[in-house]
Structure formats: structure tokens, C-alpha cells
């Protein structure tokens, strides 16, 4: 038995903490955000001050970036840590730095331009009409609704959106990047890193970011993801493997992911995620056969470890309620606060904790985001995994719940293309 301390700013990692606890380990959980303090009540024990619990803890797990300095401090003190580093934090938070590190590591990068004001950016697009993508820098990049993928080949829609941003969001977006658009299959590859090397197999995953089917509506971060575990040597060697020495130099431990566009001309890396992904980690739990606590302990200590995973595919579906994906505490109180999570039959497998809590033995909604549950399924084919996940979703009732019904459907096309381009086994 090992004592784990999970540290979170916005109540993200409790599903993993719950799994570790169910294996027989001791767990304590700290949430910084006042709005999220009741999330996971009744599932995992909480603490009021995580730093006062570090003597108790044998492993500290940080759930997000921006904990890099704290992770480095406790590593130097001899504490086993799963979490970031200041270098890894900057890879994700500073897009320009991330792109330069890609280039230095031998990864190709797409043409991009950084701006600190809207007027120069608007003038640039008018003088260089093409299809572009707008991505905010810094903290604003966490507001996924602020990213915009242009549809017009001459960039007219980009100009229009930048003009709207200038009027409505100039205080929120201090700097941003304009990147050349490239068509292809959007796919990410990630793996766990133990401070010295990546632990294979890697996780190949396909995010579904928009709110509605067929990528319609506002960007939510993710409404679901399909994935599989594989050694995929061609894809791994061309991407993550090139970052090994840089990550090792910063003593980073945890999950590390690179999002890419792939087409017949090659792999085009877009951005790093140097932390657990959400709902990626919940869906990964569906596919992991290794005991979570033992794996985290070995990862934190930098020890060689094997990651045993299921063959086939995993699908995860985000089940949400209003006001998700927007932040509106009043709307949450009106439509969702305290709503019950009802299971038509005994709690099915593959139901993962979002912003919920346990009250008198009943699951109810918590926090104020509306990010309720992640429901997963596995199978030898993507269609089998989809069927299992959606059968589990149908056994759940939450007032005003919504979810996408097409998670994993793109695989029929995307899988064939990636196979044709030689990136899959």
C-alpha cells in the first residue's frame, strides 16, 4: 500500500485518484478552486492544505501544468513526484517557445506568426490572403472557444473574427498566434515519461473538440476521444522520441502528448500537452491493465516499468449538462445544481467521474462547470468500442444531459489514410 497525494487547481484528477484508492492505496485530494471544492466529495478523502500533507504522502501527483516549479522543488527534496517541470509548463503555455523547441528537436513546424495586437494581425492577413488558424497564447489558450479555424482560402473569415475579438475580447487575449492551415487527419500521439525515457506502448488518440456531431458548434476542449495503444514505431520515432533528451533534462514525469496533422506529405506537429489529458486519462484507464498505483509509483521514482494495455480500441464520451462548455454559475444553479445521476441498472463499468459527488449514497452534480461524466467502452474494433460506450451511456439519466453520438466514427476514414501513409502497424 502506498500513500498518494493528488494536487489539483480545478478538480481534474479525482477519477484517477478514485481508481488508485479502489486498489487499496491511501489517497488524499486537494482542490484549489473554491467553485470546485465539493467535486468528488464522498468518493475520495480531501485535505485543506496539500503542502502540509507532503510528509504523509509517499507520492505526489500534480494534475495540470503550472505546477512545474512546485514539482521541481519536491523532487529536489527527494519526494517521488508525477507532474511537470518549468520547462514542460513553458512548452504548453508559450506556443512560440513550444514551436522553437520542436524545431530544435528536429521536428518540422508550420509557418506561424505571433502578434501582441489585433490591428497588425488584421493587416497581415489582408496582405497575405490564405487559410489560417488563430490560437491565443498564455492563459487564454485554455478558453477553447477563443480558438478559430478559418474556412475561407483567402482569410476573409479570419479578418472578420479578429475584428470581433478586438471589440469583445481584447482584455482576455493579450497575445496570439496565427498559423498556416494544413489539411489532413488530426491525430495525437502520447506516452508516459519516467524522467528518463518514454514508457511504451504509446497512445494514439483522436479528439472530438466541437460541441455537436460533425464538428459543428463551439469548441469545448473535448466532447470525447477515440484511441488505441500501440508501439507504432514509425509514428513514435518521428515525433515523441525526438523530445526524449529535452524532457529528461528537465526531470519531467507524467503523460506527454503531441497533437499533429498528418497527410500524404508527412507529419505536421501542432502543439504539446505536457500533463494528463482530459478526458484522455479517463479513457486511458479503460484501456490500462496495469495496476494504476504501482504504475504511478514506478513513474514517480523513475524506475523501469511495463505498461500493460488492452488490445483493440477505446472510446470515451463526455456527458455534460448546462452551462458546459461555458462558465455561467447562474445557469448551473438554475438548470443543473444538485441534479441526480440515475443509473437504470446497477452502476455499469466504464463510468468515470466528472464534476460529481456522493450524497447519502447517491451521485449528484457538483462544481459549476456541467462536465458531468466520461463514459468509456472497449472492443477489438472501433465499432465494438463505440457500441459498448454508447450502451453504457444509455443506462444513465441526468436532467438536461447531452453528448455527441459520433465519437469514433471518423476512424473508418482516418484509419485507412494513416495506414496508407505508413504510420500504423
N, C-alpha and C positions, 0 to 999 in steps of 0.2 A: 504494500500500500504506500502511495506517495501523496504528499500534501501539495495541492495545486492552488495558486492564487491567480485568478483571471482579472485583468485590469481593462476597463472599457470607458471610453468617453460617452458613447451614445448607445449602450446596450446592444452590442452586436454579437458577442461571442458566447452567450449563455447556452445555446444549443449544444455546442461542443463541451462546455462545462458540465452540462446535464449528462451527456454521454459518458464523460470521464467519471462522474460521480456514480453512475449506474454500474460501472466496472468495479466499484468497491473502493475507489480512492476518496480522500477527503478533499473538499473543494470549498473555496471562499471566492466571492464575486463582488467587485467594486464597480459602481457606475457613477461617473462624474455628473452627467446631465440631470438636473433636477426633474425635468419633464419625463425622464425615462426611469426614475428611481424604482418604480413599482414593477417594472418589467422583470419577469422570471421569479417574482415572489412566489413562494410555495414550491418552487422547483429546485432552486439551489440556494444555499446559505449566502447571506450578504455580509459585507463589512463596511464600516463608516470611513476608514482611512487606510488605504491599501499599503502605504509605506510603513505603517505600524505593524503590518502583518508579515513583513518580509522575513523576520526572524522565524516565524511559524512556518512559512512556505519553503518547500524544497524545490519547487519550480514556479517561476513567474511567467505568465503568458499575457503578452500585450496584444490587443485585438486589432489595432489600427496603426496607420503611420502617425507621425508627430510624437511618438513615444521613443524615438531613436536615442535621444540624449539620456533618458532615464534607463533604457535598456543597456546602453554602454556603461553607465555608472554602476549598475548592479552586476554586470558581467565582470567588470574590473574588481568588484568586491568579492568575486568568487561564487556568485549566485547563478545557477543554471537558468537561462532565460530563453524563451521563444518570443521573438519580436525584432523590431527594426534596428537600425543604426542611423546616425545622422546622414551618412552617405545615401542609404537606401531611401530615407524620407525625402531627400532632395531629388532623387531620381523621379519620384512620382509627383512631388509638389511643384517642381520647377521644370516645366516642359522643355525649355531651351537647354537646360543642363542635361536632362534625360536624353535629348536628341544628340547632343555633343558626345555624351558617353557611349551611345550606340555607335556613332561614327568612329570613335577612338577604339572601340572593341572590334571593329571590322564589320559592323552591320550597316547595310545600306539605309539611308534615310530619305524621306520625301522632301522636296523643296518646301521651305516654310519661312514665314516672316513674322517677327514679333512687333507688337505695337503697344504704346502706352496711351494712345488716344484714338478716338473714333475718326476724326477728320482725316488724318494721314492714311488710315486704313481704307476709308471710302475712296480717297483719291487714288490709292494704289490699285484697287480692283478696277476702277474705271479705266485706268491707263493700261492694265494688264488683264483684259477680259478672259477669264477661264472659269472652270468649275472649282470651287474651293470648299473647305470646311473651316468653321470658326470654333475655336476652343479657348475658353477662358483660362487664365493662369491662376496660380495660387489657390486660396480657399474657394474662390468662385467656381473652380472646376468641379467641386463636389455637388454644385447645383446643376444636375444633369440637364434640366430644362433650358439652360443657357447655352448649351452647345447647339450648333446648327450645321447641318449638312446641306450644301447647296444643290439645287436640282437643275439650274439653268447653266448651259455651257458657256454663256457669256458673263456669268456672275451677277446678273441683274438682281436676282433674289438675295444675294449676299449683300449688295449695296442697300437694298431695302431693309434687311434685317439689322444691319449695322446702324442705319439711321434710327430705327426703333430702339435699339439698345442704347444709343446715345441719349435719347429722350427719357427712357424708363429706368435704365439700369446702370447709368454712368457711375453711381456711387457704389454699386456692387461689383462691377467689373473694372478693376484698375488697370489690368493689362491682359492681353490676349494674343493668341497665335492664329494666323491664317495659314492653312496647309493646303497644298495642292491635292485635289481629289484624285483617287485612283480606283478604278472599278475592279471587282473581283470578289472572292469569298472572304468574309471577315471571320477569322478564327484565332483563338488564343492558345498558347501552349504554356503550361506552368508546371513547376515541380517544387518539392520541399528542399530546403538548403540547410545543411547542418553546421554552417560556419566555415566549412572547407570545400564541400562538394555537393552536387545535386544528388538527391535520392530518387532513383528511377523505380517504377515507371513514371513517365510524365503524364500530365492530364491535358488532353486536347479537348477544348470546350468551345461552344458556340452560344454566345449571349443573344438574348432576345430583349432588346432595350426599350422598345416603344410600348406604349400602354395597350394598344389594340393589335389584333391579328394583322398580319401582312405589313408590319412595321408602320402602322398608322398611329398618329396621336403624339402626345408629349413623351419625351424621353424620361424614363423612370429610374435609370440606373440599370435595373433588370426586372423583367417580369417572369423570367425563367431561363433555364440554360439546359442544353443537352451536352453530353460529354462521354468520353471513354478514356481508359487508362492504356497506355502503350509505351513501349520503348522508342518507337518511331525515330530511328537513328538519323535519317536524313533531315527531318524537321528539327529535332533537338540539336543536332550538331551545327545546323545553320543559324540557330537562334540562341537559346538559353546557354548552351555550352560556351559561347563566346564571352559570357558575363561572369563565368566562374571565378576567375582570378580577382576581378574587381570587387565582387561580393565578399570573397574570402578576406580581402584586405581590410574590410570594414567589420568583420566578425558577424555579419548578418546571419540570423537564424529564423527560419519560417518559410512561408509559401511565397514564391516569386513567379510572376506571370508576365508574359509579353503578348500584347494584342497586335495582330498583323492583318494586312490584306494580302491575299495570295492570288496570283493569276498566272497566265501562261508565261509571263516574263520573269517570274520569280517571287520571292517573299519580300514584302514591304512592311517592316516593323513600324508600329504606330506609337505605342506608349507602354510604360512599365506599370505594374501594380506590385508594390513591394510590401505586401501584407496579406492576410487572409482575404479572400474574396467573398462577397455576399450577394446572392445566396450560394456561391460556389462551394464554400466549405460545407454547407448543409447537404448539398448534393454529393459531394465527395464522400461524406460519411456513409451514404447509401452504397457506395462502391468499395469502401475500405473493409478488408477482412482482418487487418492487423488491429490489435487492441490499442485504442486511442491513447490511453495514458502511458503505456510503455513506449509507444512511438514518440510522443511529445517529450518524454523524459530523455530518451536517447538523442533526439534532435537538439534539445537544450544543452546537453552535455557534449555535443559534437562527436558523438560516438557513431561508428558504422552501424547502420540499421537497415533492415529489409522492410519494404512496404508491400504487403500482400493485398491484392485488389481482385475484384471480380472480373471475369471476362465479360465481354459484351458492352452494353451501353447503359447509361443512366440519364434520366430526365427529371428535372425539378421544375415545379410550377409554383409561382408566388400567388398566394391567395390574399387579397387585400380588401380593405373597406375604405370609405371616405374618411379623410381627405386625400389619401395617398394618390399620386406622388407629391402632393403639395403640402406645405406646412400651414395648417389652419386649426389652431386649438379649439376655436369656437365651433367649427364644423365637426371636429371629432367629438366634442361634448354633445352636440345635437344629434348626430347620426350613429355614433359608434361606442362611446364610452360605456364600459361595463357590459357590453353585449356578450352573450354566452356563445361559446363554441360547443356545438352539439354534434355528437357522433351517432349516426344512425345505428351502428352496431358497435361492438367492442372496439376500443381505440385501435385503428389499423396501423400496421407497420408503415414506416416512411413518412410519418407526420413530424415535422421539425418545428421547433419553437421560433416564432417571430416575436412580436410585441404582445405577449400574453402572460397571464399569471394564474395561479391556482388559488381559488377562494372556496373554502368549505368543500373541497374535493371536486370543484367544477372549474373548467377552463373558462376564463373571461379575457376580454381585450384589455390591454394596459398601454402605458405611454400615451402618445397622442399622434403617432405617425400613420396609423392604419395599416402598417405592414404586419399582417396577422400570422400567417403560417407559410411554411415551404413544404410542399408535398412531393415526394420523390417515388420513383419506380426504377426497376432494373429489368434487363432482359437480354437474350442472346442477339436480338436485332433491335434497331432503334424503334421500330413499330411495337415490339413487345414491351419495351421500356415505357413508351408512351401510353400503351394500354393499361399497364399496371398503375402508373402515376395517376391517370385520369379516373380510373376506377376508384382509387383511394380518395381523390378529390370529391367524387360524387357521394361519398359516405359522410361528408361534412356539411353542416348547416351553420352559417353565421349571417345574421341580418345584413343586407346590403353588400354581401360579398361579391367580388368579381375576380376574374382571372382570364388569361389568354388560353385559347383552346388549340393553338397550333405549335406549341413548343416541340421542337424536334422534327417538324415536317420538312424543313429545308434540307435535311440530311440526304434525302433521295437525290437531290441535285448536287449539293456541296460535296458529298462523299465521293460521287463519281468524278467530279472535277479534281479533287485533291489526289485521288488515285491516279488519274490520267497524268497529273503533273509530277508524280513520283514521290509524294510526301507521306504516303501511308503505306503500311506493310501490305 
